[in-house]
């Protein structure tokens, strides 16, 4: 089989291009690295989560997400508070400054998403998302992540 016919190859290439575009966008608009902006966006959508949950939601490795959390905290964009139900666990949330940055970034992020998706017709987009969901579920099962 030709390399360009491998699903994994094509998805990785598309992912790399989307990541390069997102990295440029995050640096240009918010003076942030892509990993920092990704963590900020996840925390903006899922406040009060653990480091493990943030790791799972960003799909970054533990070392990278730990460094990103330290940087966000140093920048005053993130706070850590003890979990009231489990004192051993710390919960991460955006600080007021981080929430303000996240809220201000949403419109631009949405516009970027719309620009990227604009090349697909609505039915193509629905089919694409359905295919991604189906493949992701299959991979979770393969990896035993149910």
N, CA, C and O atoms as a GROMACS GRO file, in nm:
protein
  584
    1UNK      N    1   0.084  -0.118   0.000
    1UNK     CA    2   0.000   0.000   0.000
    1UNK      C    3   0.089   0.125   0.000
    1UNK      O    4   0.190   0.130   0.071
    2UNK      N    5   0.051   0.221  -0.079
    2UNK     CA    6   0.125   0.348  -0.087
    2UNK      C    7   0.110   0.425   0.044
    2UNK      O    8   0.005   0.422   0.108
    3UNK      N    9   0.216   0.493   0.084
    3UNK     CA   10   0.216   0.566   0.210
    3UNK      C   11   0.099   0.664   0.219
    3UNK      O   12   0.036   0.675   0.324
    4UNK      N   13   0.071   0.735   0.112
    4UNK     CA   14  -0.038   0.833   0.114
    4UNK      C   15  -0.176   0.770   0.131
    4UNK      O   16  -0.275   0.841   0.152
    5UNK      N   17  -0.184   0.636   0.122
    5UNK     CA   18  -0.310   0.567   0.145
    5UNK      C   19  -0.324   0.516   0.288
    5UNK      O   20  -0.427   0.457   0.323
    6UNK      N   21  -0.223   0.536   0.371
    6UNK     CA   22  -0.232   0.497   0.512
    6UNK      C   23  -0.310   0.604   0.587
    6UNK      O   24  -0.275   0.722   0.582
    7UNK      N   25  -0.414   0.564   0.654
    7UNK     CA   26  -0.493   0.658   0.734
    7UNK      C   27  -0.406   0.728   0.836
    7UNK      O   28  -0.412   0.850   0.852
    8UNK      N   29  -0.324   0.652   0.906
    8UNK     CA   30  -0.241   0.710   1.011
    8UNK      C   31  -0.147   0.817   0.955
    8UNK      O   32  -0.130   0.922   1.017
    9UNK      N   33  -0.088   0.792   0.842
    9UNK     CA   34   0.002   0.890   0.780
    9UNK      C   35  -0.074   1.018   0.746
    9UNK      O   36  -0.027   1.128   0.776
   10UNK      N   37  -0.188   1.004   0.684
   10UNK     CA   38  -0.265   1.121   0.641
   10UNK      C   39  -0.315   1.202   0.760
   10UNK      O   40  -0.314   1.325   0.757
   11UNK      N   41  -0.359   1.133   0.865
   11UNK     CA   42  -0.407   1.203   0.985
   11UNK      C   43  -0.292   1.276   1.053
   11UNK      O   44  -0.308   1.389   1.098
   12UNK      N   45  -0.177   1.212   1.061
   12UNK     CA   46  -0.061   1.276   1.124
   12UNK      C   47  -0.018   1.399   1.045
   12UNK      O   48   0.011   1.503   1.104
   13UNK      N   49  -0.013   1.388   0.914
   13UNK     CA   50   0.026   1.503   0.831
   13UNK      C   51  -0.072   1.618   0.850
   13UNK      O   52  -0.030   1.732   0.868
   14UNK      N   53  -0.202   1.589   0.846
   14UNK     CA   54  -0.302   1.694   0.869
   14UNK      C   55  -0.288   1.752   1.009
   14UNK      O   56  -0.295   1.873   1.027
   15UNK      N   57  -0.268   1.667   1.107
   15UNK     CA   58  -0.252   1.712   1.245
   15UNK      C   59  -0.131   1.804   1.258
   15UNK      O   60  -0.138   1.906   1.326
   16UNK      N   61  -0.021   1.768   1.194
   16UNK     CA   62   0.100   1.852   1.199
   16UNK      C   63   0.073   1.989   1.137
   16UNK      O   64   0.117   2.091   1.190
   17UNK      N   65   0.002   1.992   1.027
   17UNK     CA   66  -0.028   2.120   0.962
   17UNK      C   67  -0.121   2.205   1.051
   17UNK      O   68  -0.099   2.325   1.066
   18UNK      N   69  -0.222   2.141   1.109
   18UNK     CA   70  -0.312   2.214   1.198
   18UNK      C   71  -0.237   2.266   1.321
   18UNK      O   72  -0.261   2.377   1.366
   19UNK      N   73  -0.146   2.186   1.374
   19UNK     CA   74  -0.066   2.228   1.489
   19UNK      C   75   0.025   2.346   1.455
   19UNK      O   76   0.037   2.440   1.533
   20UNK      N   77   0.089   2.341   1.338
   20UNK     CA   78   0.175   2.454   1.297
   20UNK      C   79   0.093   2.582   1.284
   20UNK      O   80   0.136   2.689   1.326
   21UNK      N   81  -0.025   2.569   1.224
   21UNK     CA   82  -0.112   2.685   1.209
   21UNK      C   83  -0.158   2.736   1.345
   21UNK      O   84  -0.158   2.856   1.370
   22UNK      N   85  -0.196   2.646   1.434
   22UNK     CA   86  -0.241   2.685   1.568
   22UNK      C   87  -0.127   2.748   1.648
   22UNK      O   88  -0.149   2.845   1.720
   23UNK      N   89  -0.006   2.694   1.636
   23UNK     CA   90   0.109   2.749   1.708
   23UNK      C   91   0.136   2.892   1.662
   23UNK      O   92   0.160   2.981   1.744
   24UNK      N   93   0.131   2.913   1.531
   24UNK     CA   94   0.151   3.048   1.478
   24UNK      C   95   0.041   3.141   1.529
   24UNK      O   96   0.069   3.254   1.569
   25UNK      N   97  -0.082   3.094   1.528
   25UNK     CA   98  -0.198   3.173   1.570
   25UNK      C   99  -0.187   3.210   1.718
   25UNK      O  100  -0.212   3.325   1.756
   26UNK      N  101  -0.150   3.113   1.803
   26UNK     CA  102  -0.138   3.138   1.947
   26UNK      C  103  -0.025   3.236   1.977
   26UNK      O  104  -0.038   3.323   2.062
   27UNK      N  105   0.085   3.220   1.906
   27UNK     CA  106   0.199   3.310   1.927
   27UNK      C  107   0.164   3.452   1.881
   27UNK      O  108   0.195   3.550   1.950
   28UNK      N  109   0.101   3.463   1.766
   28UNK     CA  110   0.068   3.593   1.709
   28UNK      C  111  -0.038   3.667   1.792
   28UNK      O  112  -0.026   3.787   1.816
   29UNK      N  113  -0.142   3.594   1.835
   29UNK     CA  114  -0.255   3.659   1.902
   29UNK      C  115  -0.241   3.672   2.053
   29UNK      O  116  -0.292   3.767   2.112
   30UNK      N  117  -0.173   3.575   2.116
   30UNK     CA  118  -0.168   3.576   2.263
   30UNK      C  119  -0.027   3.562   2.317
   30UNK      O  120  -0.008   3.550   2.438
   31UNK      N  121   0.072   3.563   2.229
   31UNK     CA  122   0.212   3.550   2.270
   31UNK      C  123   0.232   3.426   2.359
   31UNK      O  124   0.300   3.432   2.461
   32UNK      N  125   0.171   3.315   2.317
   32UNK     CA  126   0.178   3.191   2.395
   32UNK      C  127   0.222   3.076   2.306
   32UNK      O  128   0.200   3.077   2.185
   33UNK      N  129   0.283   2.979   2.369
   33UNK     CA  130   0.313   2.855   2.297
   33UNK      C  131   0.181   2.778   2.279
   33UNK      O  132   0.084   2.801   2.351
   34UNK      N  133   0.180   2.689   2.183
   34UNK     CA  134   0.060   2.610   2.159
   34UNK      C  135   0.024   2.523   2.280
   34UNK      O  136  -0.093   2.519   2.317
   35UNK      N  137   0.119   2.455   2.344
   35UNK     CA  138   0.082   2.376   2.462
   35UNK      C  139   0.019   2.461   2.573
   35UNK      O  140  -0.077   2.418   2.638
   36UNK      N  141   0.072   2.581   2.595
   36UNK     CA  142   0.013   2.669   2.697
   36UNK      C  143  -0.128   2.711   2.657
   36UNK      O  144  -0.218   2.711   2.741
   37UNK      N  145  -0.146   2.748   2.531
   37UNK     CA  146  -0.280   2.790   2.489
   37UNK      C  147  -0.378   2.673   2.494
   37UNK      O  148  -0.494   2.691   2.532
   38UNK      N  149  -0.333   2.555   2.457
   38UNK     CA  150  -0.420   2.438   2.462
   38UNK      C  151  -0.466   2.409   2.604
   38UNK      O  152  -0.584   2.380   2.628
   39UNK      N  153  -0.373   2.416   2.698
   39UNK     CA  154  -0.409   2.394   2.839
   39UNK      C  155  -0.504   2.503   2.887
   39UNK      O  156  -0.601   2.474   2.958
   40UNK      N  157  -0.478   2.628   2.849
   40UNK     CA  158  -0.566   2.738   2.885
   40UNK      C  159  -0.707   2.714   2.831
   40UNK      O  160  -0.805   2.734   2.903
   41UNK      N  161  -0.716   2.672   2.706
   41UNK     CA  162  -0.847   2.648   2.644
   41UNK      C  163  -0.921   2.533   2.714
   41UNK      O  164  -1.041   2.542   2.737
   42UNK      N  165  -0.849   2.427   2.747
   42UNK     CA  166  -0.913   2.315   2.816
   42UNK      C  167  -0.961   2.359   2.954
   42UNK      O  168  -1.074   2.327   2.993
   43UNK      N  169  -0.878   2.432   3.028
   43UNK     CA  170  -0.918   2.479   3.160
   43UNK      C  171  -1.034   2.579   3.153
   43UNK      O  172  -1.116   2.587   3.244
   44UNK      N  173  -1.039   2.654   3.044
   44UNK     CA  174  -1.152   2.745   3.025
   44UNK      C  175  -1.282   2.671   3.002
   44UNK      O  176  -1.390   2.720   3.037
   45UNK      N  177  -1.272   2.554   2.944
   45UNK     CA  178  -1.392   2.473   2.916
   45UNK      C  179  -1.423   2.372   3.027
   45UNK      O  180  -1.537   2.329   3.042
   46UNK      N  181  -1.321   2.333   3.103
   46UNK     CA  182  -1.336   2.234   3.210
   46UNK      C  183  -1.268   2.286   3.337
   46UNK      O  184  -1.160   2.240   3.371
   47UNK      N  185  -1.330   2.381   3.407
   47UNK     CA  186  -1.267   2.435   3.527
   47UNK      C  187  -1.264   2.333   3.640
   47UNK      O  188  -1.347   2.243   3.648
   48UNK      N  189  -1.166   2.349   3.727
   48UNK     CA  190  -1.152   2.266   3.847
   48UNK      C  191  -1.133   2.119   3.814
   48UNK      O  192  -1.211   2.033   3.855
   49UNK      N  193  -1.027   2.092   3.738
   49UNK     CA  194  -0.992   1.954   3.704
   49UNK      C  195  -0.854   1.923   3.758
   49UNK      O  196  -0.776   2.013   3.788
   50UNK      N  197  -0.825   1.796   3.770
   50UNK     CA  198  -0.694   1.754   3.820
   50UNK      C  199  -0.591   1.759   3.708
   50UNK      O  200  -0.624   1.773   3.590
   51UNK      N  201  -0.465   1.748   3.748
   51UNK     CA  202  -0.356   1.743   3.650
   51UNK      C  203  -0.374   1.622   3.558
   51UNK      O  204  -0.349   1.632   3.438
   52UNK      N  205  -0.414   1.510   3.614
   52UNK     CA  206  -0.436   1.390   3.532
   52UNK      C  207  -0.547   1.413   3.428
   52UNK      O  208  -0.533   1.373   3.312
   53UNK      N  209  -0.655   1.477   3.471
   53UNK     CA  210  -0.764   1.506   3.377
   53UNK      C  211  -0.717   1.602   3.267
   53UNK      O  212  -0.752   1.585   3.151
   54UNK      N  213  -0.638   1.701   3.306
   54UNK     CA  214  -0.584   1.794   3.206
   54UNK      C  215  -0.492   1.720   3.109
   54UNK      O  216  -0.495   1.747   2.989
   55UNK      N  217  -0.413   1.629   3.160
   55UNK     CA  218  -0.325   1.547   3.075
   55UNK      C  219  -0.408   1.468   2.976
   55UNK      O  220  -0.375   1.463   2.857
   56UNK      N  221  -0.515   1.405   3.024
   56UNK     CA  222  -0.602   1.325   2.936
   56UNK      C  223  -0.671   1.412   2.830
   56UNK      O  224  -0.679   1.373   2.714
   57UNK      N  225  -0.720   1.528   2.871
   57UNK     CA  226  -0.795   1.613   2.779
   57UNK      C  227  -0.706   1.680   2.674
   57UNK      O  228  -0.753   1.711   2.564
   58UNK      N  229  -0.580   1.704   2.707
   58UNK     CA  230  -0.489   1.766   2.610
   58UNK      C  231  -0.409   1.663   2.532
   58UNK      O  232  -0.352   1.694   2.427
   59UNK      N  233  -0.404   1.540   2.583
   59UNK     CA  234  -0.323   1.432   2.525
   59UNK      C  235  -0.176   1.469   2.519
   59UNK      O  236  -0.103   1.423   2.431
   60UNK      N  237  -0.131   1.553   2.614
   60UNK     CA  238   0.011   1.583   2.629
   60UNK      C  239   0.069   1.483   2.728
   60UNK      O  240  -0.004   1.425   2.809
   61UNK      N  241   0.199   1.463   2.724
   61UNK     CA  242   0.258   1.373   2.822
   61UNK      C  243   0.269   1.445   2.957
   61UNK      O  244   0.263   1.568   2.964
   62UNK      N  245   0.287   1.366   3.064
   62UNK     CA  246   0.287   1.421   3.200
   62UNK      C  247   0.393   1.528   3.220
   62UNK      O  248   0.366   1.631   3.281
   63UNK      N  249   0.513   1.504   3.169
   63UNK     CA  250   0.621   1.601   3.185
   63UNK      C  251   0.588   1.734   3.118
   63UNK      O  252   0.607   1.840   3.177
   64UNK      N  253   0.538   1.727   2.996
   64UNK     CA  254   0.505   1.849   2.923
   64UNK      C  255   0.393   1.926   2.991
   64UNK      O  256   0.401   2.047   3.007
   65UNK      N  257   0.287   1.855   3.032
   65UNK     CA  258   0.173   1.926   3.093
   65UNK      C  259   0.214   1.983   3.228
   65UNK      O  260   0.165   2.089   3.266
   66UNK      N  261   0.302   1.915   3.300
   66UNK     CA  262   0.350   1.968   3.429
   66UNK      C  263   0.425   2.099   3.408
   66UNK      O  264   0.405   2.195   3.482
   67UNK      N  265   0.511   2.103   3.307
   67UNK     CA  266   0.585   2.226   3.276
   67UNK      C  267   0.489   2.339   3.235
   67UNK      O  268   0.506   2.454   3.276
   68UNK      N  269   0.389   2.305   3.154
   68UNK     CA  270   0.292   2.404   3.109
   68UNK      C  271   0.215   2.460   3.228
   68UNK      O  272   0.192   2.581   3.235
   69UNK      N  273   0.174   2.375   3.320
   69UNK     CA  274   0.100   2.420   3.438
   69UNK      C  275   0.186   2.514   3.522
   69UNK      O  276   0.138   2.617   3.570
   70UNK      N  277   0.312   2.480   3.540
   70UNK     CA  278   0.403   2.567   3.615
   70UNK      C  279   0.414   2.703   3.545
   70UNK      O  280   0.409   2.807   3.612
   71UNK      N  281   0.427   2.704   3.413
   71UNK     CA  282   0.438   2.830   3.339
   71UNK      C  283   0.310   2.913   3.350
   71UNK      O  284   0.315   3.034   3.371
   72UNK      N  285   0.195   2.848   3.337
   72UNK     CA  286   0.068   2.920   3.347
   72UNK      C  287   0.050   2.978   3.487
   72UNK      O  288   0.000   3.089   3.504
   73UNK      N  289   0.092   2.902   3.587
   73UNK     CA  290   0.082   2.950   3.725
   73UNK      C  291   0.177   3.068   3.746
   73UNK      O  292   0.140   3.168   3.808
   74UNK      N  293   0.298   3.056   3.694
   74UNK     CA  294   0.397   3.164   3.703
   74UNK      C  295   0.347   3.292   3.635
   74UNK      O  296   0.373   3.403   3.681
   75UNK      N  297   0.274   3.274   3.524
   75UNK     CA  298   0.219   3.389   3.450
   75UNK      C  299   0.092   3.445   3.516
   75UNK      O  300   0.036   3.543   3.468
   76UNK      N  301   0.049   3.383   3.624
   76UNK     CA  302  -0.071   3.430   3.694
   76UNK      C  303  -0.201   3.393   3.624
   76UNK      O  304  -0.304   3.455   3.648
   77UNK      N  305  -0.196   3.291   3.538
   77UNK     CA  306  -0.314   3.253   3.461
   77UNK      C  307  -0.388   3.132   3.520
   77UNK      O  308  -0.498   3.099   3.476
   78UNK      N  309  -0.327   3.068   3.618
   78UNK     CA  310  -0.382   2.943   3.671
   78UNK      C  311  -0.366   2.940   3.822
   78UNK      O  312  -0.270   2.995   3.877
   79UNK      N  313  -0.459   2.875   3.887
   79UNK     CA  314  -0.447   2.854   4.032
   79UNK      C  315  -0.470   2.707   4.063
   79UNK      O  316  -0.537   2.635   3.989
   80UNK      N  317  -0.412   2.664   4.173
   80UNK     CA  318  -0.429   2.527   4.222
   80UNK      C  319  -0.496   2.535   4.358
   80UNK      O  320  -0.454   2.612   4.445
   81UNK      N  321  -0.599   2.456   4.377
   81UNK     CA  322  -0.667   2.451   4.507
   81UNK      C  323  -0.688   2.306   4.546
   81UNK      O  324  -0.709   2.221   4.460
   82UNK      N  325  -0.683   2.277   4.677
   82UNK     CA  326  -0.708   2.139   4.720
   82UNK      C  327  -0.852   2.097   4.689
   82UNK      O  328  -0.945   2.176   4.701
   83UNK      N  329  -0.867   1.973   4.650
   83UNK     CA  330  -0.999   1.915   4.626
   83UNK      C  331  -1.065   1.894   4.762
   83UNK      O  332  -1.008   1.826   4.848
   84UNK      N  333  -1.183   1.950   4.782
   84UNK     CA  334  -1.251   1.938   4.911
   84UNK      C  335  -1.294   1.794   4.940
   84UNK      O  336  -1.311   1.757   5.056
   85UNK      N  337  -1.312   1.713   4.835
   85UNK     CA  338  -1.352   1.574   4.854
   85UNK      C  339  -1.232   1.481   4.874
   85UNK      O  340  -1.246   1.374   4.934
   86UNK      N  341  -1.117   1.520   4.823
   86UNK     CA  342  -0.995   1.440   4.836
   86UNK      C  343  -0.878   1.535   4.856
   86UNK      O  344  -0.824   1.589   4.760
   87UNK      N  345  -0.839   1.554   4.979
   87UNK     CA  346  -0.735   1.650   5.014
   87UNK      C  347  -0.600   1.623   4.952
   87UNK      O  348  -0.515   1.712   4.948
   88UNK      N  349  -0.578   1.501   4.901
   88UNK     CA  350  -0.450   1.468   4.837
   88UNK      C  351  -0.443   1.523   4.696
   88UNK      O  352  -0.334   1.534   4.638
   89UNK      N  353  -0.557   1.557   4.640
   89UNK     CA  354  -0.566   1.598   4.501
   89UNK      C  355  -0.576   1.750   4.490
   89UNK      O  356  -0.646   1.815   4.567
   90UNK      N  357  -0.504   1.805   4.392
   90UNK     CA  358  -0.515   1.948   4.364
   90UNK      C  359  -0.599   1.968   4.239
   90UNK      O  360  -0.589   1.891   4.143
   91UNK      N  361  -0.681   2.070   4.241
   91UNK     CA  362  -0.762   2.104   4.125
   91UNK      C  363  -0.707   2.228   4.059
   91UNK      O  364  -0.666   2.323   4.126
   92UNK      N  365  -0.707   2.227   3.928
   92UNK     CA  366  -0.655   2.339   3.850
   92UNK      C  367  -0.772   2.419   3.794
   92UNK      O  368  -0.873   2.364   3.753
   93UNK      N  369  -0.755   2.549   3.795
   93UNK     CA  370  -0.857   2.638   3.738
   93UNK      C  371  -0.788   2.764   3.689
   93UNK      O  372  -0.678   2.798   3.735
   94UNK      N  373  -0.851   2.831   3.598
   94UNK     CA  374  -0.797   2.959   3.552
   94UNK      C  375  -0.815   3.063   3.661
   94UNK      O  376  -0.918   3.066   3.730
   95UNK      N  377  -0.717   3.148   3.677
   95UNK     CA  378  -0.729   3.263   3.767
   95UNK      C  379  -0.820   3.365   3.697
   95UNK      O  380  -0.862   3.343   3.583
   96UNK      N  381  -0.850   3.473   3.764
   96UNK     CA  382  -0.930   3.578   3.699
   96UNK      C  383  -0.861   3.628   3.572
   96UNK      O  384  -0.925   3.650   3.470
   97UNK      N  385  -0.728   3.645   3.582
   97UNK     CA  386  -0.650   3.689   3.466
   97UNK      C  387  -0.657   3.585   3.353
   97UNK      O  388  -0.673   3.620   3.236
   98UNK      N  389  -0.645   3.458   3.389
   98UNK     CA  390  -0.653   3.351   3.290
   98UNK      C  391  -0.791   3.342   3.228
   98UNK      O  392  -0.804   3.320   3.107
   99UNK      N  393  -0.895   3.358   3.310
   99UNK     CA  394  -1.032   3.353   3.259
   99UNK      C  395  -1.058   3.468   3.163
   99UNK      O  396  -1.124   3.452   3.061
  100UNK      N  397  -1.004   3.585   3.198
  100UNK     CA  398  -1.020   3.702   3.110
  100UNK      C  399  -0.952   3.677   2.975
  100UNK      O  400  -1.008   3.708   2.870
  101UNK      N  401  -0.831   3.621   2.979
  101UNK     CA  402  -0.759   3.589   2.855
  101UNK      C  403  -0.837   3.486   2.774
  101UNK      O  404  -0.852   3.500   2.652
  102UNK      N  405  -0.885   3.382   2.841
  102UNK     CA  406  -0.962   3.279   2.772
  102UNK      C  407  -1.088   3.338   2.709
  102UNK      O  408  -1.117   3.312   2.592
  103UNK      N  409  -1.163   3.416   2.785
  103UNK     CA  410  -1.286   3.476   2.732
  103UNK      C  411  -1.257   3.565   2.611
  103UNK      O  412  -1.332   3.565   2.514
  104UNK      N  413  -1.147   3.640   2.619
  104UNK     CA  414  -1.110   3.726   2.507
  104UNK      C  415  -1.062   3.650   2.385
  104UNK      O  416  -1.069   3.701   2.273
  105UNK      N  417  -1.014   3.529   2.405
  105UNK     CA  418  -0.960   3.451   2.293
  105UNK      C  419  -1.067   3.371   2.220
  105UNK      O  420  -1.045   3.327   2.107
  106UNK      N  421  -1.180   3.351   2.282
  106UNK     CA  422  -1.282   3.262   2.224
  106UNK      C  423  -1.329   3.304   2.086
  106UNK      O  424  -1.342   3.220   1.996
  107UNK      N  425  -1.355   3.433   2.067
  107UNK     CA  426  -1.407   3.480   1.938
  107UNK      C  427  -1.305   3.454   1.826
  107UNK      O  428  -1.341   3.406   1.719
  108UNK      N  429  -1.178   3.486   1.853
  108UNK     CA  430  -1.074   3.464   1.751
  108UNK      C  431  -1.056   3.315   1.723
  108UNK      O  432  -1.038   3.274   1.608
  109UNK      N  433  -1.061   3.236   1.828
  109UNK     CA  434  -1.047   3.091   1.810
  109UNK      C  435  -1.162   3.035   1.726
  109UNK      O  436  -1.142   2.951   1.639
  110UNK      N  437  -1.281   3.083   1.754
  110UNK     CA  438  -1.398   3.038   1.677
  110UNK      C  439  -1.385   3.079   1.531
  110UNK      O  440  -1.417   3.001   1.442
  111UNK      N  441  -1.339   3.200   1.507
  111UNK     CA  442  -1.320   3.246   1.368
  111UNK      C  443  -1.217   3.159   1.296
  111UNK      O  444  -1.236   3.125   1.179
  112UNK      N  445  -1.110   3.122   1.364
  112UNK     CA  446  -1.008   3.035   1.305
  112UNK      C  447  -1.070   2.900   1.269
  112UNK      O  448  -1.047   2.847   1.160
  113UNK      N  449  -1.148   2.845   1.361
  113UNK     CA  450  -1.213   2.716   1.335
  113UNK      C  451  -1.305   2.726   1.212
  113UNK      O  452  -1.305   2.638   1.126
  114UNK      N  453  -1.381   2.833   1.207
  114UNK     CA  454  -1.473   2.852   1.094
  114UNK      C  455  -1.397   2.866   0.963
  114UNK      O  456  -1.441   2.813   0.860
  115UNK      N  457  -1.284   2.936   0.965
  115UNK     CA  458  -1.203   2.951   0.843
  115UNK      C  459  -1.151   2.815   0.796
  115UNK      O  460  -1.156   2.785   0.676
  116UNK      N  461  -1.103   2.736   0.888
  116UNK     CA  462  -1.049   2.604   0.853
  116UNK      C  463  -1.161   2.514   0.797
  116UNK      O  464  -1.142   2.447   0.696
  117UNK      N  465  -1.275   2.515   0.863
  117UNK     CA  466  -1.384   2.425   0.823
  117UNK      C  467  -1.461   2.474   0.701
  117UNK      O  468  -1.541   2.400   0.644
  118UNK      N  469  -1.437   2.598   0.661
  118UNK     CA  470  -1.516   2.657   0.552
  118UNK      C  471  -1.498   2.584   0.419
  118UNK      O  472  -1.582   2.600   0.329
  119UNK      N  473  -1.393   2.506   0.403
  119UNK     CA  474  -1.372   2.434   0.276
  119UNK      C  475  -1.462   2.310   0.265
  119UNK      O  476  -1.470   2.249   0.158
  120UNK      N  477  -1.528   2.274   0.375
  120UNK     CA  478  -1.616   2.157   0.374
  120UNK      C  479  -1.762   2.200   0.374
  120UNK      O  480  -1.800   2.295   0.443
  121UNK      N  481  -1.841   2.130   0.297
  121UNK     CA  482  -1.986   2.152   0.298
  121UNK      C  483  -2.040   2.098   0.431
  121UNK      O  484  -1.977   2.012   0.493
  122UNK      N  485  -2.155   2.149   0.476
  122UNK     CA  486  -2.211   2.102   0.604
  122UNK      C  487  -2.221   1.949   0.614
  122UNK      O  488  -2.190   1.892   0.719
  123UNK      N  489  -2.265   1.884   0.509
  123UNK     CA  490  -2.277   1.737   0.513
  123UNK      C  491  -2.140   1.670   0.520
  123UNK      O  492  -2.123   1.569   0.588
  124UNK      N  493  -2.042   1.726   0.450
  124UNK     CA  494  -1.905   1.673   0.458
  124UNK      C  495  -1.851   1.686   0.601
  124UNK      O  496  -1.786   1.595   0.653
  125UNK      N  497  -1.879   1.800   0.662
  125UNK     CA  498  -1.832   1.824   0.798
  125UNK      C  499  -1.897   1.726   0.896
  125UNK      O  500  -1.829   1.670   0.982
  126UNK      N  501  -2.027   1.704   0.884
  126UNK     CA  502  -2.097   1.607   0.970
  126UNK      C  503  -2.038   1.468   0.952
  126UNK      O  504  -2.013   1.397   1.050
  127UNK      N  505  -2.015   1.428   0.828
  127UNK     CA  506  -1.958   1.297   0.800
  127UNK      C  507  -1.815   1.286   0.854
  127UNK      O  508  -1.775   1.183   0.907
  128UNK      N  509  -1.738   1.393   0.841
  128UNK     CA  510  -1.600   1.396   0.891
  128UNK      C  511  -1.599   1.379   1.043
  128UNK      O  512  -1.524   1.296   1.096
  129UNK      N  513  -1.681   1.457   1.113
  129UNK     CA  514  -1.688   1.446   1.259
  129UNK      C  515  -1.736   1.308   1.302
  129UNK      O  516  -1.684   1.251   1.398
  130UNK      N  517  -1.834   1.254   1.232
  130UNK     CA  518  -1.884   1.119   1.265
  130UNK      C  519  -1.772   1.016   1.246
  130UNK      O  520  -1.758   0.924   1.327
  131UNK      N  521  -1.695   1.032   1.141
  131UNK     CA  522  -1.583   0.939   1.116
  131UNK      C  523  -1.476   0.952   1.224
  131UNK      O  524  -1.424   0.851   1.273
  132UNK      N  525  -1.444   1.074   1.261
  132UNK     CA  526  -1.345   1.094   1.368
  132UNK      C  527  -1.394   1.032   1.498
  132UNK      O  528  -1.318   0.963   1.566
  133UNK      N  529  -1.520   1.055   1.532
  133UNK     CA  530  -1.576   0.998   1.655
  133UNK      C  531  -1.570   0.845   1.653
  133UNK      O  532  -1.535   0.782   1.753
  134UNK      N  533  -1.603   0.787   1.539
  134UNK     CA  534  -1.602   0.642   1.525
  134UNK      C  535  -1.460   0.586   1.539
  134UNK      O  536  -1.439   0.485   1.607
  135UNK      N  537  -1.365   0.650   1.474
  135UNK     CA  538  -1.226   0.607   1.484
  135UNK      C  539  -1.171   0.626   1.626
  135UNK      O  540  -1.098   0.541   1.676
  136UNK      N  541  -1.205   0.737   1.690
  136UNK     CA  542  -1.159   0.763   1.827
  136UNK      C  543  -1.214   0.658   1.923
  136UNK      O  544  -1.141   0.609   2.009
  137UNK      N  545  -1.339   0.624   1.909
  137UNK     CA  546  -1.399   0.520   1.995
  137UNK      C  547  -1.330   0.386   1.971
  137UNK      O  548  -1.301   0.313   2.066
  138UNK      N  549  -1.305   0.354   1.846
  138UNK     CA  550  -1.235   0.230   1.813
  138UNK      C  551  -1.095   0.228   1.877
  138UNK      O  552  -1.053   0.126   1.931
  139UNK      N  553  -1.024   0.341   1.869
  139UNK     CA  554  -0.890   0.346   1.925
  139UNK      C  555  -0.891   0.339   2.078
  139UNK      O  556  -0.802   0.279   2.138
  140UNK      N  557  -0.994   0.402   2.142
  140UNK     CA  558  -1.005   0.389   2.286
  140UNK      C  559  -1.023   0.243   2.327
  140UNK      O  560  -0.963   0.197   2.424
  141UNK      N  561  -1.104   0.172   2.253
  141UNK     CA  562  -1.126   0.031   2.281
  141UNK      C  563  -0.997  -0.048   2.257
  141UNK      O  564  -0.961  -0.134   2.339
  142UNK      N  565  -0.927  -0.021   2.148
  142UNK     CA  566  -0.800  -0.089   2.118
  142UNK      C  567  -0.698  -0.067   2.227
  142UNK      O  568  -0.621  -0.156   2.263
  143UNK      N  569  -0.698   0.056   2.280
  143UNK     CA  570  -0.600   0.092   2.383
  143UNK      C  571  -0.649   0.060   2.524
  143UNK      O  572  -0.576   0.082   2.622
  144UNK      N  573  -0.770   0.008   2.535
  144UNK     CA  574  -0.823  -0.028   2.664
  144UNK      C  575  -0.857   0.092   2.751
  144UNK      O  576  -0.844   0.086   2.873
  145UNK      N  577  -0.901   0.201   2.688
  145UNK     CA  578  -0.930   0.326   2.760
  145UNK      C  579  -1.078   0.346   2.784
  145UNK      O  580  -1.119   0.459   2.810
  146UNK      N  581  -1.156   0.248   2.778
  146UNK     CA  582  -1.302   0.263   2.797
  146UNK      C  583  -1.334   0.313   2.929
  146UNK      O  584  -1.452   0.331   2.961
   0.00000   0.00000   0.00000
